[in-house]
Amino acid sequence: MARNQKAEDKLPCFKITKHQMKIKHTIIITVCLIFCGCHNTGVVKLSPDTYYISRSSGAGAFTNMQKLKANVIQEANRFAAQQGKNIDPISLTDTVPTHGFPSVNYQFRLVDVITNKSSVISHP
């Protein structure tokens, strides 16, 4: 064999078609999206009783925004329950950019749990 012969010419199994390259790139992008899927700040304390959660999705245009919002609110409710408190929502905003990752931002306040005790009013 000649010295300047390429490895692809020696072994035909190394030849990659354009279609195979497209499949390879699709697999790589899919794996990246799976691992980079959601970015979540977790619960961030802004002041003694005010908190913030931000979550974005790597699914882009395929994001189910209602599910993303519900997940953020459920996370806030779980956090409040752990503290023995209730949620008082301040703001809930969502962003769906033309290019990039959709996101949901939720700011809330923790308040004491109010129990409904029936009160009897007595007249003198």
C-alpha positions as CSV (number, residue, x, y, z in Angstrom):
1,M,0.0,0.0,0.0
2,A,1.1,3.5,-0.7
3,R,2.1,5.8,2.2
4,N,-0.3,8.5,1.2
5,Q,-3.4,6.2,1.2
6,K,-6.1,7.3,3.6
7,A,-7.4,5.1,6.4
8,E,-10.9,5.2,4.8
9,D,-9.5,3.6,1.6
10,K,-7.8,0.8,3.6
11,L,-10.9,-0.1,5.6
12,P,-14.3,0.6,3.9
13,C,-16.1,0.4,7.3
14,F,-14.7,3.9,8.1
15,K,-16.5,5.6,5.3
16,I,-19.3,7.7,6.7
17,T,-22.1,8.9,4.4
18,K,-23.8,12.3,4.8
19,H,-26.9,10.5,6.0
20,Q,-24.9,8.7,8.7
21,M,-23.4,12.1,9.8
22,K,-26.9,13.6,10.0
23,I,-28.0,10.7,12.2
24,K,-24.9,11.1,14.4
25,H,-25.4,14.8,14.8
26,T,-29.1,14.2,15.7
27,I,-28.2,11.7,18.3
28,I,-25.6,14.0,19.8
29,I,-28.1,17.0,19.9
30,T,-30.8,14.7,21.5
31,V,-28.4,13.6,24.2
32,C,-27.4,17.2,25.0
33,L,-31.0,18.2,25.3
34,I,-31.7,15.4,27.6
35,F,-28.8,16.3,29.9
36,C,-29.4,20.0,29.6
37,G,-33.2,19.7,29.6
38,C,-34.3,21.8,32.6
39,H,-32.6,24.5,34.4
40,N,-34.0,25.1,37.9
41,T,-32.8,27.6,40.5
42,G,-34.6,25.8,43.2
43,V,-36.1,28.0,46.0
44,V,-34.2,31.3,46.4
45,K,-34.8,33.4,49.4
46,L,-35.2,37.1,48.5
47,S,-36.2,38.4,52.0
48,P,-37.3,36.9,55.3
49,D,-40.7,35.8,53.9
50,T,-40.3,36.2,50.1
51,Y,-39.0,33.5,47.7
52,Y,-38.4,33.0,44.0
53,I,-38.2,29.9,41.7
54,S,-37.1,30.0,38.1
55,R,-37.3,27.0,35.7
56,S,-36.5,26.8,32.0
57,S,-36.9,24.0,29.5
58,G,-34.4,22.8,27.0
59,A,-37.2,21.5,24.8
60,G,-37.6,24.9,23.1
61,A,-40.7,25.2,21.0
62,F,-41.8,21.7,22.1
63,T,-42.2,22.8,25.8
64,N,-45.5,22.2,27.5
65,M,-45.7,25.6,29.2
66,Q,-48.7,24.6,31.4
67,K,-46.8,21.7,32.7
68,L,-43.7,23.8,33.3
69,K,-45.8,26.3,35.3
70,A,-47.5,23.6,37.3
71,N,-44.2,22.1,38.2
72,V,-42.9,25.4,39.5
73,I,-46.1,26.0,41.6
74,Q,-45.9,22.4,43.0
75,E,-42.3,22.9,44.0
76,A,-43.3,26.1,45.8
77,N,-46.2,24.4,47.6
78,R,-43.9,21.5,48.7
79,F,-41.4,24.1,50.1
80,A,-44.2,25.9,51.9
81,A,-45.6,22.6,53.4
82,Q,-42.1,21.7,54.7
83,Q,-42.1,25.1,56.5
84,G,-45.6,24.6,57.8
85,K,-46.8,27.6,55.8
86,N,-49.0,28.5,52.9
87,I,-48.2,30.3,49.6
88,D,-49.3,33.9,48.9
89,P,-48.4,34.4,45.2
90,I,-46.7,37.7,44.2
91,S,-46.0,37.1,40.5
92,L,-45.9,34.3,37.9
93,T,-44.4,35.2,34.6
94,D,-43.5,33.0,31.6
95,T,-41.3,33.8,28.7
96,V,-41.4,32.0,25.3
97,P,-38.6,33.5,23.2
98,T,-38.5,32.9,19.5
99,H,-35.0,31.5,19.9
100,G,-33.9,30.0,23.2
101,F,-35.4,28.3,26.1
102,P,-38.9,29.0,27.5
103,S,-38.9,29.8,31.2
104,V,-41.3,30.4,34.2
105,N,-40.5,32.7,37.1
106,Y,-42.6,32.5,40.3
107,Q,-42.2,34.9,43.2
108,F,-44.2,34.1,46.4
109,R,-44.5,34.9,50.0
110,L,-44.9,32.4,52.8
111,V,-47.8,33.1,55.2
112,D,-49.0,31.3,58.3
113,V,-51.6,28.6,57.9
114,I,-55.1,29.9,58.8
115,T,-57.4,27.3,60.2
116,N,-61.2,27.8,59.8
117,K,-62.5,27.6,63.3
118,S,-66.2,28.3,63.6
119,S,-66.7,31.2,65.9
120,V,-69.8,31.6,67.9
121,I,-71.0,35.1,68.4
122,S,-72.9,35.6,71.7
123,H,-75.1,38.5,72.3
124,P,-75.5,39.8,75.8
